[in-house]
Amino acid sequence: MLQSLSGWLPLILFSAFCLGFYDLCKKHAVRDNPIMPVLFLATLCGSTFFVLGTIAAGKLGEVLFCGPRIGLFVLAKSLLVAASWSCVYYAMRELPISIAAPIRATAPLWTFLGSLILFREIPTIWQGVAMLVIFAGYYLFSVIGKHEGINFRQNRGAHMIVLGTLLGSVSALYDKFLLGTLAIPREMMQFHFSVDLVVILGIAWLLNWKFGHSTRPFHWRWSIPATGVLLIVADWLYFYALSLPDTQVSILSLLRRCSCVVTFTAGCACFHDRNVKVKAAALAAILAGVVLLALAK
C-alpha cells in the first residue's frame, strides 16, 4: 500500500499546497482591485507560462492543431470556466477568505449531485450521510456569516461563491465528457483551454472597461502573476499524478481538496479573519463530509 502511494503522493500533496497558496494570492490580488484586469492578467501570466513550458518540452506540434469540432468543445469549457472564475474572483474580494475557501471545498458534493442527476446513480446510506454533514458545515458558515454582517440570502459575494462553485462542478463533469467520451488528449485540451481563456477574458475586460462603471483604480501586485503560475503548476501536478499507474483516484481527489486547510490557516493569519475557532469547526465538518463522500460505497 505504502509503496503504491509513494509515486504520486508527493505530487498531489504539492499540488494541494500550490492550490492553497493560489487562493491566498488570489485574495491578495483582488483586494481593493477591479476584478476583470486582475483575472485577465493572472490568466495571461499562467497561460504564457504553460505555453512556454509546452514549447520547451517540444510538444507544441502535438497539441497545436485540434480541428474545429474539438476546438468548439474546448471553447465551451473555456466559457464555462471563465464564468466560474469571474464569480469566484468577485466573491474572494467581498468575503473573508475563511468563509470563501471552505465553501469552495464543497465542490465534490455538487459534482456528485450532478452525476446523480445525469447518470441516475442512487446514493448509498453513507453517501447520504456525507451530504448531510457537508450541508451542516455549509449552514454553520451561513450562521457565522450573519454574525459578521454577511447575509447569505442577500449578500452578492455569497451568491457569487456558490455560483462559481456550482459552475466549477459542472466544468468537472464536462471534463469527464471531453477526456473520456471524446477522448481528447489532455495536453491538447489544456493548451487550447489556456489560450481560449486569455482571449475570452481579454474581450470581457475590454467590454467591462468600455461599458462598466467601476471606480476602483487598478494596482499591479506580485500576487497577480503568482496566482496564474500557481494554478498551472497545481493542475500539471494533479494531471501528472493522475496519469501514473496505481493511482488511487478517490484518495488523490481527497488530498487535493485539503488545499482549503492551507488557505484557511494561512489566510486567517494573513488577513486577520474573525471567529476562527467556530469557522475551523465548520471547515472540519465539510472536510469530514468530503472524506465520507469519497470513501463511502
GUVOTOR-623078 format. One line per 8 residues: number of its first residue (from 1); their letters; for each residue x, z, y of N, C-alpha, C. Coordinates in Angstrom, 2 decimals, m for minus. Example, Ala and Ser with C-alpha at 12.3 -4.5 7.8 and 13.67 -1.06 7.14 Angstrom:
% GUVOTOR-623078
1) as) 13.19/7.80/m5.69/12.30/7.80/m4.50/13.20/7.80/m3.30 ~ 12.85/7.08/m2.25/13.67/7.14/m1.06/12.90/7.87/0.03 $
% end
This chain:
% GUVOTOR-623078
1) mlqslsgw) 0.84/0.00/m1.21/0.00/0.00/0.00/0.87/0.00/1.26 ~ 1.82/0.97/1.31/2.68/1.06/2.49/3.55/m0.17/2.64 ~ 3.98/m0.73/1.47/4.82/m1.92/1.53/4.05/m3.11/2.10 ~ 2.74/m3.22/1.74/1.93/m4.34/2.23/1.62/m4.21/3.72 ~ 1.62/m2.97/4.19/1.36/m2.74/5.62/2.57/m3.03/6.50 ~ 3.78/m2.92/5.89/5.00/m2.91/6.71/5.20/m4.19/7.51 ~ 4.74/m5.34/6.99/4.97/m6.59/7.67/4.21/m6.74/8.96 ~ 2.89/m6.48/8.91/2.07/m6.75/10.08/1.72/m5.51/10.90 $
9) lplilfsa) 1.96/m4.32/10.36/1.58/m3.10/11.08/2.30/m2.96/12.42 ~ 3.64/m3.13/12.49/4.29/m3.03/13.80/3.77/m4.07/14.80 ~ 3.44/m5.27/14.30/2.94/m6.32/15.18/1.62/m5.93/15.81 ~ 0.70/m5.41/15.01/m0.63/m5.10/15.54/m0.59/m3.85/16.41 ~ 0.30/m2.91/16.09/0.44/m1.73/16.95/0.98/m2.12/18.32 ~ 1.95/m3.04/18.34/2.49/m3.50/19.62/1.45/m4.33/20.37 ~ 0.61/m5.08/19.63/m0.48/m5.83/20.25/m1.46/m4.87/20.93 ~ m1.81/m3.78/20.25/m2.71/m2.79/20.84/m2.08/m2.14/22.07 $
17) fclgfydl) m0.77/m1.86/21.99/m0.04/m1.29/23.12/m0.09/m2.23/24.32 ~ 0.14/m3.53/24.07/0.09/m4.53/25.15/m1.31/m4.64/25.74 ~ m2.34/m4.59/24.89/m3.71/m4.67/25.37/m4.06/m3.48/26.25 ~ m3.58/m2.30/25.86/m3.84/m1.11/26.66/m3.26/m1.24/28.06 ~ m2.01/m1.71/28.15/m1.38/m1.87/29.45/m1.91/m3.10/30.19 ~ m2.45/m4.06/29.44/m3.13/m5.20/30.07/m4.32/m4.71/30.90 ~ m5.10/m3.79/30.33/m6.24/m3.24/31.06/m5.79/m2.43/32.27 ~ m4.69/m1.69/32.12/m4.18/m0.91/33.25/m3.71/m1.82/34.38 $
25) ckkhavrd) m2.98/m2.87/34.02/m2.53/m3.82/35.05/m3.71/m4.53/35.70 ~ m4.72/m4.83/34.90/m5.91/m5.49/35.44/m6.60/m4.58/36.46 ~ m6.71/m3.29/36.15/m7.32/m2.34/37.07/m6.50/m2.26/38.36 ~ m5.17/m2.22/38.22/m4.30/m2.14/39.39/m4.41/m3.42/40.23 ~ m4.52/m4.57/39.57/m4.54/m5.85/40.28/m5.82/m6.04/41.09 ~ m6.97/m5.60/40.56/m8.24/m5.86/41.24/m8.63/m4.75/42.22 ~ m7.90/m3.67/42.24/m8.26/m2.55/43.10/m8.20/m2.97/44.57 ~ m9.36/m2.93/45.24/m9.48/m3.33/46.65/m9.03/m4.78/46.88 $
33) npimpvlf) m9.18/m5.63/45.88/m8.81/m7.03/45.97/m10.02/m7.91/45.66 ~ m10.11/m9.12/46.21/m11.16/m10.05/45.78/m10.91/m10.47/44.34 ~ m11.98/m10.67/43.57/m11.86/m10.89/42.13/m11.29/m12.25/41.78 ~ m11.83/m13.32/42.35/m11.51/m14.67/41.88/m10.04/m15.05/42.04 ~ m9.39/m14.79/43.18/m7.96/m15.14/43.25/m7.12/m14.35/42.26 ~ m7.46/m13.08/42.06/m6.72/m12.27/41.09/m6.90/m12.83/39.68 ~ m8.14/m13.14/39.32/m8.43/m13.66/37.99/m7.73/m15.01/37.77 ~ m7.82/m15.89/38.77/m7.19/m17.20/38.63/m5.67/m17.09/38.51 $
41) latlcgst) m5.04/m16.32/39.38/m3.58/m16.25/39.39/m3.05/m15.55/38.14 ~ m3.77/m14.52/37.65/m3.36/m13.85/36.42/m3.45/m14.82/35.24 ~ m4.54/m15.59/35.19/m4.71/m16.56/34.11/m3.68/m17.67/34.21 ~ m3.39/m18.12/35.44/m2.37/m19.16/35.64/m1.01/m18.69/35.14 ~ m0.64/m17.47/35.46/0.65/m16.93/35.02/0.71/m16.83/33.50 ~ m0.37/m16.30/32.89/m0.39/m16.17/31.44/m0.37/m17.52/30.74 ~ m1.16/m18.47/31.24/m1.23/m19.80/30.62/0.10/m20.54/30.78 ~ 0.73/m20.40/31.94/2.04/m21.03/32.15/3.06/m20.48/31.16 $
49) ffvlgtia) 3.03/m19.17/30.97/3.92/m18.52/30.01/3.70/m19.06/28.60 ~ 2.42/m19.23/28.23/2.09/m19.73/26.89/2.52/m21.19/26.73 ~ 2.24/m22.02/27.72/2.60/m23.44/27.64/4.11/m23.60/27.56 ~ 4.86/m22.85/28.37/6.32/m22.93/28.33/6.85/m22.47/26.97 ~ 6.20/m21.44/26.40/6.58/m20.97/25.07/6.33/m22.04/24.01 ~ 5.20/m22.75/24.14/4.88/m23.83/23.21/5.90/m24.95/23.30 ~ 6.30/m25.30/24.52/7.32/m26.35/24.71/8.66/m25.90/24.14 ~ 9.03/m24.64/24.40/10.31/m24.13/23.90/10.35/m24.10/22.38 $
57) agklgevl) 9.19/m23.87/21.75/9.12/m23.84/20.29/9.05/m25.23/19.67 ~ 8.97/m26.27/20.53/8.92/m27.64/20.04/7.60/m28.03/19.41 ~ 6.51/m27.37/19.82/5.21/m27.63/19.22/4.24/m28.37/20.15 ~ 4.73/m28.83/21.29/3.84/m29.48/22.25/3.17/m30.71/21.65 ~ 3.93/m31.51/20.91/3.37/m32.72/20.31/2.29/m32.43/19.30 ~ 2.36/m31.26/18.64/1.38/m30.91/17.62/0.04/m30.50/18.22 ~ 0.06/m29.97/19.44/m1.16/m29.37/20.00/m1.74/m30.16/21.17 ~ m0.99/m31.13/21.70/m1.40/m31.77/22.95/m2.65/m32.62/22.80 $
65) fcgprigl) m2.75/m33.36/21.72/m3.88/m34.30/21.56/m4.86/m33.75/20.52 ~ m6.06/m33.50/20.96/m7.05/m32.88/20.07/m8.30/m33.74/19.86 ~ m8.50/m34.77/20.66/m9.69/m35.60/20.53/m10.84/m35.05/21.37 ~ m11.76/m35.92/21.82/m12.84/m35.47/22.71/m13.80/m34.48/22.07 ~ m14.08/m34.62/20.78/m15.04/m33.72/20.12/m14.52/m32.29/20.11 ~ m13.30/m32.11/19.64/m12.70/m30.76/19.61/m12.52/m30.25/21.04 ~ m12.14/m31.16/21.95/m11.95/m30.76/23.34/m13.21/m30.17/23.96 ~ m14.37/m30.75/23.63/m15.64/m30.24/24.16/m15.98/m28.87/23.58 $
73) fvlaksll) m15.72/m28.69/22.27/m15.98/m27.39/21.65/m15.09/m26.30/22.26 ~ m13.83/m26.62/22.50/m12.91/m25.65/23.10/m13.29/m25.39/24.56 ~ m13.75/m26.43/25.26/m14.20/m26.26/26.64/m15.36/m25.29/26.72 ~ m16.27/m25.35/25.74/m17.40/m24.42/25.71/m16.91/m22.98/25.55 ~ m15.89/m22.79/24.71/m15.31/m21.45/24.57/m14.68/m20.99/25.88 ~ m13.99/m21.90/26.56/m13.33/m21.56/27.82/m14.35/m21.13/28.87 ~ m15.47/m21.83/28.95/m16.54/m21.47/29.90/m17.10/m20.09/29.56 ~ m17.26/m19.81/28.27/m17.79/m18.52/27.83/m16.83/m17.39/28.20 $
81) vaaswscv) m15.55/m17.59/27.95/m14.55/m16.57/28.25/m14.39/m16.40/29.77 ~ m14.44/m17.49/30.52/m14.34/m17.39/31.98/m15.46/m16.53/32.54 ~ m16.68/m16.71/32.01/m17.81/m15.88/32.45/m17.60/m14.42/32.06 ~ m17.12/m14.19/30.84/m16.87/m12.82/30.37/m15.81/m12.14/31.23 ~ m14.70/m12.82/31.47/m13.62/m12.22/32.26/m14.05/m11.96/33.70 ~ m14.83/m12.84/34.27/m15.31/m12.63/35.64/m16.10/m11.33/35.73 ~ m16.96/m11.10/34.75/m17.76/m9.87/34.72/m16.88/m8.64/34.55 ~ m15.92/m8.73/33.61/m15.06/m7.57/33.31/m14.16/m7.24/34.49 $
89) yyamrelp) m13.59/m8.25/35.13/m12.71/m8.00/36.29/m13.50/m7.32/37.42 ~ m14.71/m7.79/37.66/m15.54/m7.16/38.70/m15.81/m5.71/38.33 ~ m16.19/m5.47/37.08/m16.50/m4.10/36.65/m15.28/m3.20/36.73 ~ m14.11/m3.74/36.39/m12.88/m2.95/36.47/m12.60/m2.49/37.89 ~ m12.96/m3.31/38.85/m12.75/m2.92/40.25/m13.72/m1.81/40.67 ~ m14.95/m1.88/40.17/m16.01/m0.99/40.64/m16.12/0.31/39.86 ~ m15.68/0.34/38.61/m15.88/1.51/37.75/m14.57/2.25/37.51 ~ m14.64/3.56/37.25/m13.43/4.27/36.80/m12.97/3.67/35.47 $
97) isiaapir) m11.66/3.57/35.28/m11.14/2.95/34.06/m11.48/3.78/32.83 ~ m11.69/5.08/33.01/m12.04/5.96/31.89/m13.47/5.74/31.42 ~ m14.26/4.97/32.16/m15.59/4.57/31.72/m15.58/3.11/31.25 ~ m14.91/2.25/32.01/m14.91/0.81/31.68/m14.22/0.52/30.35 ~ m13.05/1.11/30.11/m12.28/0.79/28.90/m13.02/1.21/27.62 ~ m13.58/2.42/27.53/m14.29/2.77/26.30/m15.53/1.92/26.05 ~ m16.24/1.50/27.11/m17.39/0.62/26.90/m16.93/m0.70/26.32 ~ m15.77/m1.19/26.77/m15.21/m2.41/26.20/m14.89/m2.23/24.71 $
105) ataplwtf) m14.62/m0.98/24.31/m14.29/m0.71/22.91/m15.50/m0.84/21.98 ~ m16.71/m0.96/22.56/m17.90/m1.11/21.72/m18.09/m2.56/21.26 ~ m17.18/m3.47/21.62/m17.33/m4.89/21.27/m17.58/m5.14/19.79 ~ m16.90/m4.42/18.85/m17.18/m4.68/17.43/m18.65/m4.45/17.06 ~ m19.31/m3.52/17.73/m20.73/m3.28/17.46/m21.54/m4.52/17.78 ~ m21.31/m5.10/18.96/m22.10/m6.26/19.38/m21.78/m7.49/18.53 ~ m20.52/m7.60/18.11/m20.16/m8.70/17.21/m20.87/m8.53/15.87 ~ m20.91/m7.29/15.40/m21.60/m7.01/14.13/m23.09/m7.33/14.24 $
113) lgslilfr) m23.70/m6.92/15.35/m25.12/m7.21/15.54/m25.37/m8.72/15.64 ~ m24.43/m9.44/16.28/m24.55/m10.89/16.34/m24.50/m11.52/14.97 ~ m23.58/m11.03/14.12/m23.51/m11.52/12.75/m24.79/m11.20/11.99 ~ m25.36/m10.04/12.28/m26.61/m9.64/11.64/m27.73/m10.61/11.97 ~ m27.81/m11.00/13.24/m28.87/m11.92/13.68/m28.62/m13.34/13.16 ~ m27.36/m13.80/13.28/m27.05/m15.19/12.92/m27.02/m15.42/11.41 ~ m26.46/m14.44/10.69/m26.26/m14.64/9.25/m27.18/m13.78/8.39 ~ m28.10/m13.05/9.06/m29.11/m12.25/8.36/m28.48/m11.26/7.36 $
121) eiptiwqg) m27.40/m10.64/7.80/m26.78/m9.63/6.96/m27.45/m8.27/7.19 ~ m27.93/m7.65/6.14/m28.61/m6.36/6.25/m27.56/m5.25/6.24 ~ m27.53/m4.39/7.26/m26.51/m3.33/7.29/m26.76/m2.28/6.21 ~ m25.67/m1.70/5.72/m25.77/m0.59/4.78/m26.15/0.68/5.55 ~ m26.40/1.72/4.81/m26.75/3.00/5.44/m25.62/3.48/6.34 ~ m24.38/3.39/5.84/m23.24/3.87/6.63/m22.99/3.00/7.86 ~ m23.24/1.72/7.74/m23.12/0.85/8.92/m24.17/1.21/9.96 ~ m25.37/1.57/9.50/m26.41/2.02/10.43/m26.02/3.31/11.11 $
129) vamlvifa) m25.42/4.23/10.35/m24.95/5.50/10.93/m23.87/5.21/11.97 ~ m22.95/4.27/11.66/m21.87/3.92/12.59/m22.43/3.40/13.91 ~ m23.46/2.56/13.83/m24.07/2.02/15.05/m24.70/3.14/15.88 ~ m25.35/4.09/15.22/m25.95/5.21/15.94/m24.89/6.06/16.63 ~ m23.75/6.27/15.96/m22.66/7.06/16.56/m22.11/6.35/17.80 ~ m21.93/5.02/17.72/m21.42/4.27/18.87/m22.42/4.34/20.03 ~ m23.71/4.17/19.72/m24.73/4.26/20.77/m24.76/5.66/21.39 ~ m24.50/6.69/20.57/m24.46/8.06/21.10/m23.31/8.22/22.09 $
137) gyylfsvi) m22.14/7.66/21.74/m21.00/7.70/22.67/m21.29/6.94/23.94 ~ m21.95/5.79/23.80/m22.32/4.97/24.96/m23.30/5.74/25.86 ~ m24.28/6.42/25.24/m25.25/7.19/26.01/m24.56/8.34/26.75 ~ m23.59/8.97/26.08/m22.86/10.07/26.72/m22.12/9.58/27.96 ~ m21.57/8.37/27.89/m20.90/7.81/29.06/m21.89/7.57/30.20 ~ m23.12/7.18/29.86/m24.12/6.97/30.91/m24.48/8.29/31.58 ~ m24.50/9.37/30.80/m24.78/10.70/31.36/m23.63/11.14/32.27 ~ m22.39/10.94/31.80/m21.21/11.29/32.61/m21.21/10.48/33.90 $
145) gkheginf) m21.55/9.20/33.78/m21.57/8.33/34.95/m22.50/8.83/36.03 ~ m23.66/9.37/35.63/m24.60/9.89/36.62/m23.99/11.04/37.42 ~ m23.18/11.87/36.74/m22.52/12.97/37.45/m21.47/12.47/38.44 ~ m20.99/11.23/38.22/m20.00/10.65/39.13/m20.64/9.64/40.08 ~ m21.97/9.67/40.16/m22.68/8.79/41.08/m22.88/7.38/40.56 ~ m22.72/7.17/39.24/m22.89/5.84/38.64/m24.16/5.84/37.81 ~ m25.17/5.13/38.28/m26.41/4.97/37.54/m26.33/3.69/36.71 ~ m26.28/3.83/35.38/m26.08/2.67/34.52/m27.21/1.65/34.64 $
153) rqnrgahm) m28.39/2.10/35.05/m29.52/1.18/35.19/m29.46/0.39/36.49 ~ m28.80/0.94/37.50/m28.80/0.31/38.81/m27.42/m0.17/39.27 ~ m26.36/0.38/38.68/m25.01/0.05/39.13/m24.60/m1.33/38.65 ~ m24.20/m2.19/39.58/m23.84/m3.56/39.22/m22.59/m3.62/38.36 ~ m21.64/m2.73/38.63/m20.43/m2.68/37.81/m20.73/m2.35/36.36 ~ m21.67/m1.41/36.14/m22.08/m1.06/34.77/m22.73/m2.24/34.09 ~ m23.58/m2.97/34.83/m24.21/m4.17/34.27/m23.15/m5.21/33.89 ~ m22.15/m5.36/34.75/m21.13/m6.37/34.52/m20.26/m6.04/33.32 $
161) ivlgtllg) m19.90/m4.77/33.12/m19.04/m4.42/31.98/m19.78/m4.61/30.68 ~ m21.09/m4.34/30.67/m21.89/m4.56/29.46/m22.03/m6.07/29.20 ~ m22.34/m6.83/30.26/m22.50/m8.27/30.10/m21.19/m8.92/29.67 ~ m20.08/m8.50/30.28/m18.79/m9.05/29.90/m18.44/m8.75/28.45 ~ m18.77/m7.54/28.00/m18.52/m7.15/26.61/m19.38/m7.96/25.66 ~ m20.64/m8.16/26.02/m21.54/m8.97/25.18/m21.04/m10.41/25.09 ~ m20.64/m10.99/26.22/m20.12/m12.36/26.21/m18.83/m12.45/25.39 ~ m18.01/m11.41/25.46/m16.79/m11.39/24.65/m17.10/m11.36/23.16 $
169) svsalydk) m18.16/m10.65/22.78/m18.56/m10.61/21.38/m19.10/m11.95/20.92 ~ m19.85/m12.63/21.81/m20.32/m13.98/21.49/m19.13/m14.91/21.30 ~ m18.10/m14.74/22.13/m16.89/m15.55/22.01/m16.21/m15.31/20.67 ~ m16.19/m14.06/20.21/m15.58/m13.75/18.91/m16.33/m14.43/17.77 ~ m17.66/m14.45/17.86/m18.46/m15.15/16.85/m18.21/m16.66/16.91 ~ m18.07/m17.17/18.11/m17.81/m18.60/18.29/m16.42/m18.97/17.75 ~ m15.46/m18.04/17.86/m14.12/m18.27/17.30/m14.20/m18.52/15.80 ~ m15.06/m17.77/15.12/m15.21/m17.95/13.68/m15.69/m19.36/13.36 $
177) fllgtlai) m16.57/m19.87/14.21/m17.07/m21.23/14.03/m15.96/m22.25/14.27 ~ m15.18/m22.05/15.36/m14.13/m23.00/15.70/m13.01/m23.02/14.66 ~ m12.55/m21.83/14.27/m11.41/m21.74/13.37/m11.81/m21.88/11.90 ~ m13.04/m21.46/11.59/m13.49/m21.51/10.21/m14.23/m22.78/9.87 ~ m15.39/m22.98/10.49/m16.23/m24.14/10.17/m15.57/m25.45/10.60 ~ m15.09/m25.51/11.85/m14.47/m26.75/12.34/m13.01/m26.87/11.93 ~ m12.41/m25.75/11.52/m11.01/m25.73/11.07/m10.06/m26.29/12.13 ~ m10.29/m25.91/13.40/m9.37/m26.32/14.47/m8.08/m25.50/14.33 $
185) premmqfh) m6.92/m26.13/14.35/m5.67/m25.36/14.27/m5.58/m24.33/15.40 ~ m5.12/m23.14/15.04/m5.10/m22.03/16.00/m4.27/m22.35/17.23 ~ m3.06/m22.92/17.02/m2.19/m23.21/18.16/m2.81/m24.24/19.09 ~ m3.50/m25.22/18.52/m4.15/m26.24/19.32/m5.28/m25.64/20.15 ~ m6.07/m24.77/19.53/m7.17/m24.15/20.25/m6.65/m23.28/21.39 ~ m5.62/m22.48/21.12/m5.07/m21.61/22.15/m4.50/m22.41/23.32 ~ m3.84/m23.50/23.01/m3.22/m24.33/24.07/m4.28/m24.90/25.00 ~ m5.28/m25.58/24.43/m6.30/m26.23/25.26/m7.21/m25.19/25.93 $
193) fsvdlvvi) m7.44/m24.08/25.25/m8.21/m22.99/25.84/m7.51/m22.45/27.08 ~ m6.19/m22.27/27.00/m5.42/m21.74/28.13/m5.44/m22.69/29.32 ~ m5.27/m23.98/29.04/m5.27/m24.98/30.12/m6.66/m25.10/30.74 ~ m7.70/m25.14/29.89/m9.08/m25.25/30.39/m9.42/m24.07/31.30 ~ m8.99/m22.88/30.92/m9.31/m21.69/31.71/m8.74/m21.79/33.12 ~ m7.52/m22.29/33.24/m6.90/m22.42/34.56/m7.73/m23.36/35.44 ~ m8.16/m24.48/34.86/m8.96/m25.46/35.63/m10.30/m24.85/36.02 ~ m10.99/m24.22/35.07/m12.33/m23.65/35.32/m12.25/m22.56/36.40 $
201) lgiawlln) m11.29/m21.65/36.25/m11.19/m20.54/37.20/m10.67/m21.02/38.55 ~ m9.86/m22.08/38.55/m9.42/m22.65/39.81/m10.58/m23.23/40.60 ~ m11.46/m23.96/39.90/m12.66/m24.51/40.55/m13.56/m23.38/41.04 ~ m13.72/m22.35/40.20/m14.57/m21.21/40.58/m14.03/m20.51/41.83 ~ m12.69/m20.37/41.91/m12.08/m19.75/43.09/m12.33/m20.59/44.33 ~ m12.17/m21.91/44.21/m12.40/m22.78/45.36/m13.85/m22.72/45.84 ~ m14.79/m22.72/44.90/m16.21/m22.62/45.27/m16.52/m21.27/45.90 ~ m15.92/m20.22/45.35/m16.11/m18.89/45.92/m15.53/m18.79/47.32 $
209) wkfghstr) m14.36/m19.41/47.52/m13.73/m19.39/48.84/m14.54/m20.21/49.85 ~ m15.13/m21.31/49.38/m15.88/m22.20/50.26/m17.25/m21.63/50.63 ~ m17.94/m21.08/49.62/m19.33/m20.67/49.84/m19.55/m19.17/49.72 ~ m18.54/m18.43/49.32/m18.70/m16.98/49.15/m18.65/m16.25/50.48 ~ m18.87/m14.94/50.39/m18.92/m14.12/51.61/m18.02/m12.89/51.49 ~ m16.97/m12.98/50.69/m16.08/m11.83/50.51/m15.28/m11.57/51.79 ~ m15.22/m10.31/52.17/m14.46/m9.92/53.35/m13.16/m9.20/52.99 ~ m12.89/m9.07/51.70/m11.68/m8.37/51.26/m10.47/m9.29/51.40 $
217) pfhwrwsi) m9.42/m8.84/52.06/m8.19/m9.65/52.11/m7.48/m9.60/50.75 ~ m6.81/m10.69/50.40/m6.10/m10.75/49.12/m4.71/m10.16/49.27 ~ m4.31/m9.32/48.29/m2.98/m8.72/48.28/m2.29/m9.09/46.97 ~ m1.13/m9.74/47.07/m0.36/m10.06/45.88/0.28/m8.79/45.33 ~ 0.18/m8.59/44.01/0.76/m7.42/43.36/1.48/m7.86/42.09 ~ 2.50/m7.10/41.69/3.26/m7.41/40.47/2.36/m7.39/39.25 ~ 1.27/m6.62/39.33/0.39/m6.48/38.17/m0.42/m7.74/37.88 ~ m0.48/m8.67/38.83/m1.25/m9.91/38.60/m0.58/m10.78/37.53 $
225) patgvlli) 0.70/m11.15/37.67/1.33/m11.89/36.57/1.47/m11.06/35.30 ~ 1.70/m9.75/35.46/1.83/m8.89/34.28/0.55/m8.90/33.44 ~ m0.61/m8.94/34.12/m1.90/m8.99/33.41/m1.98/m10.22/32.52 ~ m1.65/m11.39/33.08/m1.73/m12.63/32.31/m0.75/m12.67/31.15 ~ 0.49/m12.24/31.38/1.51/m12.31/30.34/1.22/m11.31/29.22 ~ 0.78/m10.10/29.56/0.48/m9.09/28.54/m0.63/m9.55/27.60 ~ m1.64/m10.22/28.14/m2.72/m10.71/27.29/m2.23/m11.79/26.33 ~ m1.40/m12.71/26.83/m0.86/m13.77/25.98/m0.03/m13.16/24.85 $
233) vadwlyfy) 0.84/m12.21/25.17/1.68/m11.56/24.15/0.82/m10.82/23.14 ~ m0.19/m10.08/23.61/m1.05/m9.32/22.71/m1.80/m10.25/21.76 ~ m2.33/m11.36/22.27/m3.07/m12.31/21.43/m2.14/m13.00/20.44 ~ m0.94/m13.37/20.89/0.00/m14.04/20.00/0.37/m13.12/18.83 ~ 0.64/m11.85/19.12/0.98/m10.89/18.07/m0.18/m10.70/17.10 ~ m1.40/m10.66/17.65/m2.59/m10.47/16.81/m2.77/m11.65/15.85 ~ m2.70/m12.87/16.38/m2.88/m14.04/15.53/m1.74/m14.20/14.52 ~ m0.53/m13.84/14.92/0.59/m13.93/14.00/0.43/m12.93/12.86 $
241) alslpdtq) 0.02/m11.71/13.20/m0.23/m10.70/12.16/m1.35/m11.15/11.23 ~ m2.35/m11.79/11.80/m3.49/m12.28/11.01/m3.08/m13.36/10.02 ~ m2.03/m14.11/10.36/m1.60/m15.21/9.51/m0.69/m14.77/8.36 ~ m0.21/m13.53/8.38/0.70/m13.05/7.34/m0.05/m12.75/6.04 ~ 0.60/m12.92/4.90/m0.06/m12.58/3.63/m0.29/m11.08/3.52 ~ m1.32/m10.72/2.75/m1.69/m9.31/2.50/m2.16/m8.58/3.75 ~ m2.52/m9.32/4.79/m3.06/m8.68/5.98/m4.45/m8.13/5.67 ~ m4.68/m6.88/6.04/m5.99/m6.25/5.84/m6.75/m6.33/7.17 $
249) vsilsllr) m7.68/m7.27/7.23/m8.31/m7.62/8.50/m9.08/m6.45/9.09 ~ m9.77/m5.67/8.25/m10.58/m4.56/8.77/m9.68/m3.52/9.45 ~ m8.53/m3.21/8.83/m7.61/m2.23/9.43/m6.94/m2.83/10.66 ~ m6.59/m4.11/10.59/m5.94/m4.78/11.71/m6.82/m4.75/12.95 ~ m8.09/m5.13/12.80/m9.01/m5.15/13.94/m9.23/m3.75/14.48 ~ m9.29/m2.79/13.57/m9.50/m1.40/13.97/m8.33/m0.88/14.80 ~ m7.10/m1.14/14.34/m5.92/m0.67/15.07/m5.83/m1.33/16.44 ~ m6.18/m2.60/16.51/m6.12/m3.30/17.80/m7.12/m2.70/18.78 $
257) rcscvvtf) m8.28/m2.29/18.29/m9.31/m1.71/19.16/m8.85/m0.38/19.74 ~ m7.88/0.28/19.10/m7.38/1.56/19.60/m6.58/1.41/20.89 ~ m6.45/0.18/21.38/m5.80/m0.04/22.68/m6.48/0.75/23.78 ~ m7.79/1.02/23.60/m8.53/1.75/24.63/m8.01/3.18/24.79 ~ m7.36/3.72/23.73/m6.78/5.06/23.83/m5.62/5.03/24.82 ~ m4.79/3.98/24.73/m3.68/3.82/25.68/m4.22/3.69/27.10 ~ m5.24/2.82/27.25/m5.83/2.60/28.58/m6.42/3.88/29.12 ~ m7.17/4.59/28.29/m7.85/5.81/28.72/m6.84/6.88/29.14 $
265) tagcacfh) m5.84/7.13/28.28/m4.88/8.21/28.54/m4.03/7.93/29.78 ~ m3.42/6.74/29.80/m2.56/6.39/30.94/m3.39/6.17/32.20 ~ m4.61/5.61/32.03/m5.46/5.34/33.18/m5.92/6.60/33.88 ~ m6.27/7.61/33.09/m6.70/8.88/33.69/m5.56/9.51/34.50 ~ m4.34/9.36/34.00/m3.19/9.92/34.72/m2.87/9.11/35.98 ~ m2.94/7.78/35.87/m2.56/6.92/37.00/m3.62/6.89/38.10 ~ m4.91/6.88/37.69/m5.98/6.68/38.67/m6.78/7.97/38.94 ~ m6.33/9.10/38.34/m6.90/10.42/38.63/m8.42/10.47/38.43 $
273) drnvkvka) m8.89/9.95/37.30/m10.32/9.98/37.00/m10.77/11.41/36.70 ~ m12.07/11.65/36.89/m12.63/12.99/36.69/m13.27/13.12/35.31 ~ m13.64/14.37/34.97/m14.37/14.67/33.72/m13.66/14.11/32.49 ~ m12.36/14.29/32.45/m11.56/13.65/31.39/m11.92/14.19/30.02 ~ m12.13/15.51/29.88/m12.39/16.09/28.56/m13.70/15.59/27.97 ~ m14.73/15.52/28.80/m16.03/15.04/28.31/m15.95/13.56/27.97 ~ m15.25/12.79/28.79/m15.08/11.36/28.50/m14.27/11.16/27.23 ~ m13.29/12.03/26.98/m12.49/11.92/25.75/m13.39/12.15/24.53 $
281) aalaaila) m14.35/13.07/24.65/m15.28/13.32/23.54/m16.16/12.09/23.30 ~ m16.63/11.46/24.37/m17.44/10.25/24.24/m16.62/9.11/23.64 ~ m15.36/8.99/24.07/m14.47/7.97/23.52/m14.24/8.21/22.03 ~ m14.04/9.48/21.66/m13.83/9.81/20.25/m15.05/9.42/19.41 ~ m16.27/9.60/19.96/m17.48/9.21/19.24/m17.52/7.69/19.03 ~ m17.17/6.94/20.07/m17.17/5.48/19.95/m16.14/5.02/18.92 ~ m14.92/5.59/18.97/m13.88/5.20/18.02/m14.26/5.59/16.60 ~ m14.89/6.76/16.44/m15.34/7.17/15.11/m16.37/6.18/14.57 $
289) gvvllala) m17.28/5.74/15.45/m18.27/4.75/15.03/m17.64/3.42/14.67 ~ m16.63/3.01/15.44/m15.92/1.76/15.15/m15.18/1.85/13.81 ~ m14.55/2.99/13.55/m13.86/3.21/12.27/m14.85/3.10/11.12 ~ m15.98/3.78/11.25/m17.00/3.77/10.20/m17.57/2.37/10.00 ~ m17.76/1.66/11.11/m18.31/0.30/11.03/m17.33/m0.64/10.33 ~ m16.03/m0.44/10.59/m15.03/m1.31/9.98/m14.85/m1.03/8.49 ~ m15.00/0.24/8.09/m14.71/0.62/6.71/m15.94/0.74/5.83 ~ m17.13/0.82/6.44/m18.36/1.02/5.66/m18.66/m0.21/4.81 $
297) k) m19.15/0.01/3.63/m19.53/m1.08/2.71/m21.03/m1.05/2.48 $
% end
